[in-house]
Amino acid sequence: MQNKVIQADYLLLESGLKEKWGVQVQDNRIVKVAPNEQLQQIK
């Protein structure tokens, strides 16, 4: 099982542009979209 966290300065979602948001990718699928602060805990 491969787990990666990609933290971005900006992420464009259907709800609009989010600043300092990123994604968690597991087995080539996005499993979580959240603020970078929350994703740091996963690393």
PDBQT receptor file of N, H, CA, C and O in Angstrom, charges set to zero:
ATOM      1  N   MET A   1       0.854  -1.182   0.000  1.00  0.00    +0.000 N 
ATOM      2  CA  MET A   1       0.000   0.000   0.000  1.00  0.00    +0.000 C 
ATOM      3  C   MET A   1       0.892   1.235   0.000  1.00  0.00    +0.000 C 
ATOM      4  O   MET A   1       1.718   1.416   0.894  1.00  0.00    +0.000 OA
ATOM      5  N   GLN A   2       0.719   2.075  -1.005  1.00  0.00    +0.000 N 
ATOM      6  H   GLN A   2       0.048   1.927  -1.731  1.00  0.00    +0.000 HD
ATOM      7  CA  GLN A   2       1.513   3.277  -1.158  1.00  0.00    +0.000 C 
ATOM      8  C   GLN A   2       0.689   4.483  -0.729  1.00  0.00    +0.000 C 
ATOM      9  O   GLN A   2      -0.461   4.636  -1.141  1.00  0.00    +0.000 OA
ATOM     10  N   ASN A   3       1.283   5.341   0.102  1.00  0.00    +0.000 N 
ATOM     11  H   ASN A   3       2.217   5.217   0.436  1.00  0.00    +0.000 HD
ATOM     12  CA  ASN A   3       0.585   6.495   0.637  1.00  0.00    +0.000 C 
ATOM     13  C   ASN A   3       1.452   7.731   0.406  1.00  0.00    +0.000 C 
ATOM     14  O   ASN A   3       2.614   7.756   0.812  1.00  0.00    +0.000 OA
ATOM     15  N   LYS A   4       0.900   8.752  -0.239  1.00  0.00    +0.000 N 
ATOM     16  H   LYS A   4      -0.043   8.732  -0.569  1.00  0.00    +0.000 HD
ATOM     17  CA  LYS A   4       1.623  10.001  -0.490  1.00  0.00    +0.000 C 
ATOM     18  C   LYS A   4       0.753  11.172  -0.089  1.00  0.00    +0.000 C 
ATOM     19  O   LYS A   4      -0.472  11.129  -0.210  1.00  0.00    +0.000 OA
ATOM     20  N   VAL A   5       1.408  12.227   0.395  1.00  0.00    +0.000 N 
ATOM     21  H   VAL A   5       2.403  12.262   0.493  1.00  0.00    +0.000 HD
ATOM     22  CA  VAL A   5       0.731  13.475   0.698  1.00  0.00    +0.000 C 
ATOM     23  C   VAL A   5       1.325  14.545  -0.208  1.00  0.00    +0.000 C 
ATOM     24  O   VAL A   5       2.541  14.734  -0.238  1.00  0.00    +0.000 OA
ATOM     25  N   ILE A   6       0.474  15.238  -0.943  1.00  0.00    +0.000 N 
ATOM     26  H   ILE A   6      -0.514  15.084  -0.919  1.00  0.00    +0.000 HD
ATOM     27  CA  ILE A   6       0.904  16.320  -1.825  1.00  0.00    +0.000 C 
ATOM     28  C   ILE A   6       0.336  17.613  -1.267  1.00  0.00    +0.000 C 
ATOM     29  O   ILE A   6      -0.876  17.830  -1.281  1.00  0.00    +0.000 OA
ATOM     30  N   GLN A   7       1.217  18.465  -0.778  1.00  0.00    +0.000 N 
ATOM     31  H   GLN A   7       2.201  18.290  -0.767  1.00  0.00    +0.000 HD
ATOM     32  CA  GLN A   7       0.789  19.742  -0.232  1.00  0.00    +0.000 C 
ATOM     33  C   GLN A   7       1.008  20.816  -1.282  1.00  0.00    +0.000 C 
ATOM     34  O   GLN A   7       2.083  20.908  -1.875  1.00  0.00    +0.000 OA
ATOM     35  N   ALA A   8      -0.009  21.623  -1.505  1.00  0.00    +0.000 N 
ATOM     36  H   ALA A   8      -0.882  21.548  -1.023  1.00  0.00    +0.000 HD
ATOM     37  CA  ALA A   8       0.053  22.645  -2.547  1.00  0.00    +0.000 C 
ATOM     38  C   ALA A   8      -0.185  24.029  -1.946  1.00  0.00    +0.000 C 
ATOM     39  O   ALA A   8      -0.760  24.166  -0.866  1.00  0.00    +0.000 OA
ATOM     40  N   ASP A   9       0.271  25.043  -2.669  1.00  0.00    +0.000 N 
ATOM     41  H   ASP A   9       0.738  24.932  -3.545  1.00  0.00    +0.000 HD
ATOM     42  CA  ASP A   9      -0.044  26.411  -2.266  1.00  0.00    +0.000 C 
ATOM     43  C   ASP A   9      -1.506  26.724  -2.574  1.00  0.00    +0.000 C 
ATOM     44  O   ASP A   9      -2.188  27.385  -1.792  1.00  0.00    +0.000 OA
ATOM     45  N   TYR A  10      -1.982  26.234  -3.737  1.00  0.00    +0.000 N 
ATOM     46  H   TYR A  10      -1.428  25.697  -4.372  1.00  0.00    +0.000 HD
ATOM     47  CA  TYR A  10      -3.363  26.459  -4.149  1.00  0.00    +0.000 C 
ATOM     48  C   TYR A  10      -3.928  25.171  -4.743  1.00  0.00    +0.000 C 
ATOM     49  O   TYR A  10      -3.225  24.415  -5.413  1.00  0.00    +0.000 OA
ATOM     50  N   LEU A  11      -5.204  24.945  -4.484  1.00  0.00    +0.000 N 
ATOM     51  H   LEU A  11      -5.775  25.559  -3.940  1.00  0.00    +0.000 HD
ATOM     52  CA  LEU A  11      -5.895  23.777  -5.033  1.00  0.00    +0.000 C 
ATOM     53  C   LEU A  11      -7.256  24.243  -5.529  1.00  0.00    +0.000 C 
ATOM     54  O   LEU A  11      -8.009  24.868  -4.783  1.00  0.00    +0.000 OA
ATOM     55  N   LEU A  12      -7.574  23.945  -6.780  1.00  0.00    +0.000 N 
ATOM     56  H   LEU A  12      -6.962  23.437  -7.386  1.00  0.00    +0.000 HD
ATOM     57  CA  LEU A  12      -8.849  24.359  -7.359  1.00  0.00    +0.000 C 
ATOM     58  C   LEU A  12      -9.863  23.228  -7.226  1.00  0.00    +0.000 C 
ATOM     59  O   LEU A  12      -9.682  22.144  -7.780  1.00  0.00    +0.000 OA
ATOM     60  N   LEU A  13     -10.925  23.499  -6.488  1.00  0.00    +0.000 N 
ATOM     61  H   LEU A  13     -11.072  24.380  -6.038  1.00  0.00    +0.000 HD
ATOM     62  CA  LEU A  13     -12.000  22.534  -6.268  1.00  0.00    +0.000 C 
ATOM     63  C   LEU A  13     -13.291  23.062  -6.877  1.00  0.00    +0.000 C 
ATOM     64  O   LEU A  13     -13.356  24.220  -7.290  1.00  0.00    +0.000 OA
ATOM     65  N   GLU A  14     -14.305  22.231  -6.934  1.00  0.00    +0.000 N 
ATOM     66  H   GLU A  14     -14.252  21.290  -6.598  1.00  0.00    +0.000 HD
ATOM     67  CA  GLU A  14     -15.615  22.680  -7.424  1.00  0.00    +0.000 C 
ATOM     68  C   GLU A  14     -16.145  23.835  -6.590  1.00  0.00    +0.000 C 
ATOM     69  O   GLU A  14     -16.846  24.706  -7.106  1.00  0.00    +0.000 OA
ATOM     70  N   SER A  15     -15.814  23.848  -5.303  1.00  0.00    +0.000 N 
ATOM     71  H   SER A  15     -15.245  23.141  -4.884  1.00  0.00    +0.000 HD
ATOM     72  CA  SER A  15     -16.299  24.896  -4.410  1.00  0.00    +0.000 C 
ATOM     73  C   SER A  15     -15.468  26.175  -4.498  1.00  0.00    +0.000 C 
ATOM     74  O   SER A  15     -15.802  27.170  -3.855  1.00  0.00    +0.000 OA
ATOM     75  N   GLY A  16     -14.399  26.160  -5.281  1.00  0.00    +0.000 N 
ATOM     76  H   GLY A  16     -14.128  25.351  -5.803  1.00  0.00    +0.000 HD
ATOM     77  CA  GLY A  16     -13.591  27.362  -5.460  1.00  0.00    +0.000 C 
ATOM     78  C   GLY A  16     -12.111  27.107  -5.209  1.00  0.00    +0.000 C 
ATOM     79  O   GLY A  16     -11.686  25.971  -4.997  1.00  0.00    +0.000 OA
ATOM     80  N   LEU A  17     -11.343  28.177  -5.237  1.00  0.00    +0.000 N 
ATOM     81  H   LEU A  17     -11.688  29.100  -5.409  1.00  0.00    +0.000 HD
ATOM     82  CA  LEU A  17      -9.903  28.109  -5.047  1.00  0.00    +0.000 C 
ATOM     83  C   LEU A  17      -9.570  28.067  -3.559  1.00  0.00    +0.000 C 
ATOM     84  O   LEU A  17     -10.004  28.932  -2.798  1.00  0.00    +0.000 OA
ATOM     85  N   LYS A  18      -8.809  27.073  -3.149  1.00  0.00    +0.000 N 
ATOM     86  H   LYS A  18      -8.457  26.371  -3.767  1.00  0.00    +0.000 HD
ATOM     87  CA  LYS A  18      -8.428  26.915  -1.748  1.00  0.00    +0.000 C 
ATOM     88  C   LYS A  18      -6.938  27.201  -1.607  1.00  0.00    +0.000 C 
ATOM     89  O   LYS A  18      -6.128  26.702  -2.389  1.00  0.00    +0.000 OA
ATOM     90  N   GLU A  19      -6.582  27.993  -0.625  1.00  0.00    +0.000 N 
ATOM     91  H   GLU A  19      -7.239  28.399   0.010  1.00  0.00    +0.000 HD
ATOM     92  CA  GLU A  19      -5.183  28.325  -0.383  1.00  0.00    +0.000 C 
ATOM     93  C   GLU A  19      -4.620  27.390   0.681  1.00  0.00    +0.000 C 
ATOM     94  O   GLU A  19      -5.239  27.156   1.719  1.00  0.00    +0.000 OA
ATOM     95  N   LYS A  20      -3.428  26.860   0.399  1.00  0.00    +0.000 N 
ATOM     96  H   LYS A  20      -2.925  27.049  -0.445  1.00  0.00    +0.000 HD
ATOM     97  CA  LYS A  20      -2.711  25.944   1.292  1.00  0.00    +0.000 C 
ATOM     98  C   LYS A  20      -3.511  24.676   1.578  1.00  0.00    +0.000 C 
ATOM     99  O   LYS A  20      -3.641  24.255   2.727  1.00  0.00    +0.000 OA
ATOM    100  N   TRP A  21      -4.036  24.086   0.535  1.00  0.00    +0.000 N 
ATOM    101  H   TRP A  21      -3.930  24.428  -0.399  1.00  0.00    +0.000 HD
ATOM    102  CA  TRP A  21      -4.739  22.811   0.606  1.00  0.00    +0.000 C 
ATOM    103  C   TRP A  21      -3.974  21.786  -0.204  1.00  0.00    +0.000 C 
ATOM    104  O   TRP A  21      -3.206  22.148  -1.095  1.00  0.00    +0.000 OA
ATOM    105  N   GLY A  22      -4.171  20.508   0.091  1.00  0.00    +0.000 N 
ATOM    106  H   GLY A  22      -4.795  20.214   0.815  1.00  0.00    +0.000 HD
ATOM    107  CA  GLY A  22      -3.496  19.445  -0.638  1.00  0.00    +0.000 C 
ATOM    108  C   GLY A  22      -4.327  18.186  -0.658  1.00  0.00    +0.000 C 
ATOM    109  O   GLY A  22      -5.505  18.185  -0.302  1.00  0.00    +0.000 OA
ATOM    110  N   VAL A  23      -3.679  17.101  -1.087  1.00  0.00    +0.000 N 
ATOM    111  H   VAL A  23      -2.721  17.102  -1.376  1.00  0.00    +0.000 HD
ATOM    112  CA  VAL A  23      -4.383  15.831  -1.208  1.00  0.00    +0.000 C 
ATOM    113  C   VAL A  23      -3.545  14.699  -0.634  1.00  0.00    +0.000 C 
ATOM    114  O   VAL A  23      -2.316  14.769  -0.602  1.00  0.00    +0.000 OA
ATOM    115  N   GLN A  24      -4.227  13.663  -0.184  1.00  0.00    +0.000 N 
ATOM    116  H   GLN A  24      -5.225  13.606  -0.210  1.00  0.00    +0.000 HD
ATOM    117  CA  GLN A  24      -3.590  12.407   0.219  1.00  0.00    +0.000 C 
ATOM    118  C   GLN A  24      -3.936  11.384  -0.845  1.00  0.00    +0.000 C 
ATOM    119  O   GLN A  24      -5.106  11.204  -1.183  1.00  0.00    +0.000 OA
ATOM    120  N   VAL A  25      -2.921  10.711  -1.375  1.00  0.00    +0.000 N 
ATOM    121  H   VAL A  25      -1.971  10.857  -1.100  1.00  0.00    +0.000 HD
ATOM    122  CA  VAL A  25      -3.101   9.716  -2.423  1.00  0.00    +0.000 C 
ATOM    123  C   VAL A  25      -2.699   8.360  -1.872  1.00  0.00    +0.000 C 
ATOM    124  O   VAL A  25      -1.618   8.210  -1.304  1.00  0.00    +0.000 OA
ATOM    125  N   GLN A  26      -3.566   7.380  -2.038  1.00  0.00    +0.000 N 
ATOM    126  H   GLN A  26      -4.444   7.503  -2.500  1.00  0.00    +0.000 HD
ATOM    127  CA  GLN A  26      -3.287   6.031  -1.567  1.00  0.00    +0.000 C 
ATOM    128  C   GLN A  26      -3.627   5.058  -2.692  1.00  0.00    +0.000 C 
ATOM    129  O   GLN A  26      -4.755   5.037  -3.186  1.00  0.00    +0.000 OA
ATOM    130  N   ASP A  27      -2.654   4.263  -3.088  1.00  0.00    +0.000 N 
ATOM    131  H   ASP A  27      -1.738   4.281  -2.687  1.00  0.00    +0.000 HD
ATOM    132  CA  ASP A  27      -2.840   3.303  -4.182  1.00  0.00    +0.000 C 
ATOM    133  C   ASP A  27      -3.400   3.973  -5.436  1.00  0.00    +0.000 C 
ATOM    134  O   ASP A  27      -4.345   3.477  -6.049  1.00  0.00    +0.000 OA
ATOM    135  N   ASN A  28      -2.802   5.107  -5.809  1.00  0.00    +0.000 N 
ATOM    136  H   ASN A  28      -2.035   5.511  -5.311  1.00  0.00    +0.000 HD
ATOM    137  CA  ASN A  28      -3.161   5.868  -7.018  1.00  0.00    +0.000 C 
ATOM    138  C   ASN A  28      -4.576   6.437  -7.003  1.00  0.00    +0.000 C 
ATOM    139  O   ASN A  28      -5.139   6.713  -8.062  1.00  0.00    +0.000 OA
ATOM    140  N   ARG A  29      -5.156   6.616  -5.818  1.00  0.00    +0.000 N 
ATOM    141  H   ARG A  29      -4.698   6.391  -4.958  1.00  0.00    +0.000 HD
ATOM    142  CA  ARG A  29      -6.479   7.230  -5.685  1.00  0.00    +0.000 C 
ATOM    143  C   ARG A  29      -6.417   8.337  -4.644  1.00  0.00    +0.000 C 
ATOM    144  O   ARG A  29      -5.753   8.199  -3.617  1.00  0.00    +0.000 OA
ATOM    145  N   ILE A  30      -7.109   9.428  -4.914  1.00  0.00    +0.000 N 
ATOM    146  H   ILE A  30      -7.649   9.540  -5.749  1.00  0.00    +0.000 HD
ATOM    147  CA  ILE A  30      -7.197  10.510  -3.942  1.00  0.00    +0.000 C 
ATOM    148  C   ILE A  30      -8.169  10.058  -2.856  1.00  0.00    +0.000 C 
ATOM    149  O   ILE A  30      -9.330   9.761  -3.137  1.00  0.00    +0.000 OA
ATOM    150  N   VAL A  31      -7.687  10.010  -1.616  1.00  0.00    +0.000 N 
ATOM    151  H   VAL A  31      -6.744  10.251  -1.388  1.00  0.00    +0.000 HD
ATOM    152  CA  VAL A  31      -8.535   9.551  -0.516  1.00  0.00    +0.000 C 
ATOM    153  C   VAL A  31      -8.909  10.687   0.434  1.00  0.00    +0.000 C 
ATOM    154  O   VAL A  31      -9.841  10.554   1.227  1.00  0.00    +0.000 OA
ATOM    155  N   LYS A  32      -8.172  11.822   0.354  1.00  0.00    +0.000 N 
ATOM    156  H   LYS A  32      -7.414  11.930  -0.290  1.00  0.00    +0.000 HD
ATOM    157  CA  LYS A  32      -8.505  12.934   1.232  1.00  0.00    +0.000 C 
ATOM    158  C   LYS A  32      -8.057  14.241   0.595  1.00  0.00    +0.000 C 
ATOM    159  O   LYS A  32      -6.955  14.339   0.057  1.00  0.00    +0.000 OA
ATOM    160  N   VAL A  33      -8.924  15.241   0.663  1.00  0.00    +0.000 N 
ATOM    161  H   VAL A  33      -9.820  15.162   1.101  1.00  0.00    +0.000 HD
ATOM    162  CA  VAL A  33      -8.616  16.607   0.248  1.00  0.00    +0.000 C 
ATOM    163  C   VAL A  33      -8.854  17.464   1.472  1.00  0.00    +0.000 C 
ATOM    164  O   VAL A  33      -9.957  17.488   2.016  1.00  0.00    +0.000 OA
ATOM    165  N   ALA A  34      -7.805  18.179   1.912  1.00  0.00    +0.000 N 
ATOM    166  H   ALA A  34      -6.908  18.160   1.469  1.00  0.00    +0.000 HD
ATOM    167  CA  ALA A  34      -7.922  18.909   3.169  1.00  0.00    +0.000 C 
ATOM    168  C   ALA A  34      -6.860  20.006   3.235  1.00  0.00    +0.000 C 
ATOM    169  O   ALA A  34      -5.945  20.044   2.413  1.00  0.00    +0.000 OA
ATOM    170  N   PRO A  35      -6.990  20.898   4.219  1.00  0.00    +0.000 N 
ATOM    171  CA  PRO A  35      -5.933  21.888   4.438  1.00  0.00    +0.000 C 
ATOM    172  C   PRO A  35      -4.608  21.186   4.748  1.00  0.00    +0.000 C 
ATOM    173  O   PRO A  35      -4.589  20.116   5.356  1.00  0.00    +0.000 OA
ATOM    174  N   ASN A  36      -3.506  21.802   4.321  1.00  0.00    +0.000 N 
ATOM    175  H   ASN A  36      -3.521  22.671   3.827  1.00  0.00    +0.000 HD
ATOM    176  CA  ASN A  36      -2.184  21.207   4.531  1.00  0.00    +0.000 C 
ATOM    177  C   ASN A  36      -1.924  20.880   5.999  1.00  0.00    +0.000 C 
ATOM    178  O   ASN A  36      -1.254  19.892   6.302  1.00  0.00    +0.000 OA
ATOM    179  N   GLU A  37      -2.442  21.692   6.904  1.00  0.00    +0.000 N 
ATOM    180  H   GLU A  37      -2.986  22.494   6.658  1.00  0.00    +0.000 HD
ATOM    181  CA  GLU A  37      -2.231  21.450   8.345  1.00  0.00    +0.000 C 
ATOM    182  C   GLU A  37      -2.747  20.068   8.753  1.00  0.00    +0.000 C 
ATOM    183  O   GLU A  37      -2.114  19.375   9.550  1.00  0.00    +0.000 OA
ATOM    184  N   GLN A  38      -3.881  19.679   8.213  1.00  0.00    +0.000 N 
ATOM    185  H   GLN A  38      -4.395  20.242   7.566  1.00  0.00    +0.000 HD
ATOM    186  CA  GLN A  38      -4.456  18.368   8.543  1.00  0.00    +0.000 C 
ATOM    187  C   GLN A  38      -3.685  17.247   7.856  1.00  0.00    +0.000 C 
ATOM    188  O   GLN A  38      -3.573  16.149   8.403  1.00  0.00    +0.000 OA
ATOM    189  N   LEU A  39      -3.159  17.506   6.678  1.00  0.00    +0.000 N 
ATOM    190  H   LEU A  39      -3.250  18.397   6.234  1.00  0.00    +0.000 HD
ATOM    191  CA  LEU A  39      -2.428  16.481   5.944  1.00  0.00    +0.000 C 
ATOM    192  C   LEU A  39      -1.040  16.234   6.560  1.00  0.00    +0.000 C 
ATOM    193  O   LEU A  39      -0.509  15.131   6.434  1.00  0.00    +0.000 OA
ATOM    194  N   GLN A  40      -0.462  17.208   7.203  1.00  0.00    +0.000 N 
ATOM    195  H   GLN A  40      -0.893  18.104   7.305  1.00  0.00    +0.000 HD
ATOM    196  CA  GLN A  40       0.845  17.047   7.828  1.00  0.00    +0.000 C 
ATOM    197  C   GLN A  40       0.813  15.968   8.886  1.00  0.00    +0.000 C 
ATOM    198  O   GLN A  40       1.817  15.291   9.110  1.00  0.00    +0.000 OA
ATOM    199  N   GLN A  41      -0.318  15.795   9.538  1.00  0.00    +0.000 N 
ATOM    200  H   GLN A  41      -1.134  16.345   9.356  1.00  0.00    +0.000 HD
ATOM    201  CA  GLN A  41      -0.450  14.802  10.585  1.00  0.00    +0.000 C 
ATOM    202  C   GLN A  41      -0.373  13.379  10.038  1.00  0.00    +0.000 C 
ATOM    203  O   GLN A  41      -0.072  12.443  10.779  1.00  0.00    +0.000 OA
ATOM    204  N   ILE A  42      -0.644  13.214   8.747  1.00  0.00    +0.000 N 
ATOM    205  H   ILE A  42      -0.889  13.974   8.145  1.00  0.00    +0.000 HD
ATOM    206  CA  ILE A  42      -0.691  11.891   8.129  1.00  0.00    +0.000 C 
ATOM    207  C   ILE A  42       0.709  11.386   7.795  1.00  0.00    +0.000 C 
ATOM    208  O   ILE A  42       0.965  10.184   7.865  1.00  0.00    +0.000 OA
ATOM    209  N   LYS A  43       1.610  12.284   7.435  1.00  0.00    +0.000 N 
ATOM    210  H   LYS A  43       1.402  13.260   7.377  1.00  0.00    +0.000 HD
ATOM    211  CA  LYS A  43       2.943  11.912   6.965  1.00  0.00    +0.000 C 
ATOM    212  C   LYS A  43       3.647  10.912   7.841  1.00  0.00    +0.000 C 
ATOM    213  O   LYS A  43       4.777  10.522   7.549  1.00  0.00    +0.000 OA
TER     214      LYS A  43
